[in-house]
Amino acid sequence: MGRYAHVFFVPLFLLFLCCFSSFFVYGLAASSFQLVLKQRAIMTNLSKSLPTSQTNGLWNTTTDPCRWVGVTCSPAPSSVVTFLSLSRLGLSATNSSLVLRFFDILCRLDSLKSLDLSQNFLTSIPGSFFSNCSGLFRLESLNLSYNGLNGPLPRLSGFGALRSLNLSFNTLYGAVDNGLENLTRLKSLDLSGNHFTGEIPALIFGYENLTLLDLSQNNLTGSVPAEGIEKLSKLKELILSSNLLGGRIPSGLARIKTLFRFAAHQNQFTGSIPRELTTHVSALDLSYNGLTGEIPPELLSPPSLEYVDLTGNHLQGPIPWNLSQRLYRLRVGNNTLNGSIPSTIGKLPNLTYLELNDNVLDGEISSMLGNCKNLMLLNLASNQLEGTLTKELGSLKQLVVLKLQENKLSGEIPDELLTFQNLSTLDLSRNFLNGKIPPAISNLKMLSVLNLQSNGFNGSIPGSISSLDFLIELQLGNNRLSGTVPRMPNSLKIALNLSSNLFSGPIPSYLGDLSLLEILDLSDNSFSGEVPSSLTEIQSLTVLNLSNNQLSGVLPKFRSFVQVITTGNKDLISNTSSKTTSTSTKTKIKISYVLVMILAFVGGFIVSVSASAVIQKCFNQGTSNRQNARRHAFHSNSPFLGNSIERLRWFQHWDYARNLR
C-alpha cells in the first residue's frame, strides 16, 4: 500500500497549492487597489462636492475609493484613479458654487485619463475647467454628451492629450473653429445633435489620427473640401447627416482605405454619385439629398458592401445588376429609377430590407425574390409593376411588411401568400386584383394592417377575419364586395373602411362592439334601415361616414366630438340636438326670421309717423341697438370658430385616413 501512497499524496498536494495560490492572488487583488493617500483625500472631498444626492448609496467614504461605483484605478503598488464615470447620476448645474467646487477638485486628479459626465443636467460648466485645468494634462477621453450644455464651443486647447471628445446632443451653437485648436491627437470627435453653424473648419482635416468624425444633426453649411478629406487617411466613420451641406460628394472618399461608414443623408448635396465611392465602404447613406444621374454600375458591387440607402433623390436609370453578396439592406425608393427589378437580387442570402418603392419600375415581380429567405421588409409600392402576384413570395417566411400597392398587378391572391407567420402589414391596394378575399386570410395571425382597397374584389368578406386578434386597420373600400358585414376583430382601432362597395341591408349592430375604433366609413353602399344605436357606444369614434346609402329613421345622438356624415340619405332624419340640422328646422327658422323682420318694420313705421321727437329718439336708440347687434353677432360667431377648429381637426384626421387608403 505504501508504494502507492504517492498516488494519493500528489493530487492532495496540488490541490493545496491551488487553494493557497488562489488565496494569495485574492490577497494581492484586495491590496492592489489601495489608493495613494493624496488621491484618497481628493476623492473624499470630491464625493462631498458632487452636485447630486444619488451617490450617497454608491460612494461609501469609509471604503477605498477604488471600490466606488464608476471609479477605476491603476494596479498596485501605487494605485491612482485613471477612469471616472459619473454618467446618469443626476449631476445638475443648479448650485453654481457646488459645481465650481466639484470641477476645481476634479482638476487635481492629475492621473485621470478618462472622464465620463454624460447624460446629466450640467447645462453649464465653469469656464475655468476648460481654460485653467492643467491638472488633467493626461486626460485622453472626455464625454459631456446629453447634458444640455448651452453656449458656444468651449476652448479645449488645454486638453492636448485628448484622443476622444464627445459633446453630442447638447445645445451648443456658433462656429466650430477655435475651440478645437491643438487637439492633434484626436481619434474620435463627436459634435452631433447641437446647433453649430458655418462651414466645417479646415483644421479638422489636419487631425490625421481621426477614426470617427460625427458632425450630424447641426446646421452646418458649405461643402466638404475635396482636397482636405483625403488627409484623414485613418478615418473609419464619417457622419455628416442632417445638416445644410451642399455641393458634390468628394470623390476622394474612395481613396480612404479604412473608411467603412459614410452617412450624409438629409443634406443638400447635388451632382452624381462618385463611381468608386463604395470601394472600401460597408455602409453608405446618401438619402434625401438632390443627387442626380444614374446609379454607377459598380456602386453596389464591392464585396464588403452591406448597407446602401439612396432614398429620396433624383436618380434615374436602371438598378445595377451586379450586387454585393453581403447586402442586407438596399433602399433606393423615391427616385425615378426605371427598368425591371434585377433578378440578381434573389441571389442575396443576407438581404433583410428591400425598398424600391416610388419609382417607375416595370415588368413582373421576379420569382427570384423568393430566394431571399431572410427578407423581413419588401416594399415595391408605387411603381408600374404588372402581372400576377408571384407565388414564390410565399417562401419568405420571415416577412413582416409586404407593400405592393399602387401598381398594375392583376389576378387573385394566391394561397401561398397566406402562410406568413410574422406578417404585420399587407398592402395590396390600388391594383387590379380580383376574385374573392380568401378565407385563409385568417392564417396571418400577426396581421395588424390589411389594405385591399381600390381593387376588383367581389363576394363577401370572409367571417374568419374576426379571428385576426392583432388587426388595428382594415381598408376594403372601393371594391365590389357584397353580402352581410361579418363580425370584426375587437382590436380594430385606426379605421374600418367598407366604403364604395355593394353592401345592402341593415348596418350590423355588432359593429358597436368595436370600442377602440376611431374611423368607420360605410359610405357609398346600399345600407338601409335605421342607424343602430349601438354605434353611439364606440368610445373612441371620431368620424362616422354614412353618406350615400338608403338609411332612414332618426339618427341616434352621438358624442359631441364625433363627426357624423349623413348626406345622400333622404329618409334619414338628423337628431336636432346633434351637430347636423334638418331641412325643416332650417325652414322654420327662416320663416320666423322673416316674420320678425316684417313686424319690426311695421312697428317702426307706426312709431315714425307719431312725432319727430320720438323719431329722433328711436333713431338714436336704433343706432345703439345696431352697435349692440354687431357686438352680439361677433360674440355669437365665436362658436363657429370652435366649429371651424373641429372641422379642421376632423379634416386632418379624415385626410390622414384617406392617405392611408
HELIX and SHEET records of a PDB file:
HELIX    1   1 GLY A    2  TYR A    4  5                                   3    
HELIX    2   2 ALA A    5  SER A   31  1                                  27    
HELIX    3   3 LEU A   37  SER A   49  1                                  13    
HELIX    4   4 PRO A   65  ARG A   67  5                                   3    
HELIX    5   5 SER A   96  LEU A  106  1                                  11    
HELIX    6   6 GLY A  127  SER A  131  1                                   5    
HELIX    7   7 SER A  134  LEU A  136  5                                   3    
HELIX    8   8 ASN A  178  LEU A  180  5                                   3    
HELIX    9   9 ALA A  202  GLY A  206  5                                   5    
HELIX   10  10 ALA A  226  ILE A  229  1                                   4    
HELIX   11  11 SER A  251  ARG A  255  5                                   5    
HELIX   12  12 SER A  343  LYS A  347  5                                   5    
HELIX   13  13 SER A  367  ASN A  371  5                                   5    
HELIX   14  14 LYS A  391  SER A  395  5                                   5    
HELIX   15  15 ASP A  415  LEU A  418  5                                   4    
HELIX   16  16 PRO A  439  ASN A  443  5                                   5    
HELIX   17  17 GLY A  463  SER A  467  5                                   5    
HELIX   18  18 SER A  509  ASP A  513  5                                   5    
HELIX   19  19 SER A  533  GLU A  537  5                                   5    
HELIX   20  20 THR A  583  SER A  608  1                                  26    
HELIX   21  21 SER A  612  SER A  636  1                                  25    
HELIX   22  22 SER A  638  LEU A  660  1                                  23    
SHEET    1   A22 VAL A  71  CYS A  73  0                                        
SHEET    2   A22 VAL A  81  SER A  85 -1                                        
SHEET    3   A22 SER A 114  ASP A 116  1                                        
SHEET    4   A22 SER A 141  ASN A 143  1                                        
SHEET    5   A22 SER A 164  ASN A 166  1                                        
SHEET    6   A22 SER A 188  ASP A 190  1                                        
SHEET    7   A22 LEU A 212  ASP A 214  1                                        
SHEET    8   A22 GLU A 237  ILE A 239  1                                        
SHEET    9   A22 ARG A 261  ALA A 263  1                                        
SHEET   10   A22 ALA A 283  ASP A 285  1                                        
SHEET   11   A22 TYR A 307  ASP A 309  1                                        
SHEET   12   A22 ARG A 329  ARG A 331  1                                        
SHEET   13   A22 TYR A 353  GLU A 355  1                                        
SHEET   14   A22 LEU A 377  ASN A 379  1                                        
SHEET   15   A22 VAL A 401  LYS A 403  1                                        
SHEET   16   A22 THR A 425  ASP A 427  1                                        
SHEET   17   A22 VAL A 449  ASN A 451  1                                        
SHEET   18   A22 GLU A 473  GLN A 475  1                                        
SHEET   19   A22 ALA A 495  ASN A 497  1                                        
SHEET   20   A22 ILE A 519  ASP A 521  1                                        
SHEET   21   A22 VAL A 543  ASN A 545  1                                        
SHEET   22   A22 GLN A 563  ILE A 565  1                                        
SHEET    1   B 4 ASN A 150  PRO A 152  0                                        
SHEET    2   B 4 THR A 171  ALA A 175  1                                        
SHEET    3   B 4 HIS A 195  GLY A 198  1                                        
SHEET    4   B 4 ASN A 219  LEU A 220  1                                        
SHEET    1   C11 GLY A 246  GLY A 247  0                                        
SHEET    2   C11 GLN A 268  GLY A 271  1                                        
SHEET    3   C11 GLY A 290  GLU A 294  1                                        
SHEET    4   C11 HIS A 314  GLY A 317  1                                        
SHEET    5   C11 THR A 336  GLY A 339  1                                        
SHEET    6   C11 VAL A 360  GLY A 363  1                                        
SHEET    7   C11 GLN A 384  THR A 388  1                                        
SHEET    8   C11 LYS A 408  GLY A 411  1                                        
SHEET    9   C11 PHE A 432  LYS A 436  1                                        
SHEET   10   C11 GLY A 456  GLY A 459  1                                        
SHEET   11   C11 ARG A 480  LEU A 481  1                                        
SHEET    1   D 4 SER A 504  GLY A 505  0                                        
SHEET    2   D 4 SER A 526  GLY A 529  1                                        
SHEET    3   D 4 GLN A 550  VAL A 554  1                                        
SHEET    4   D 4 ASP A 571  ILE A 573  1                                        
END                                                                             
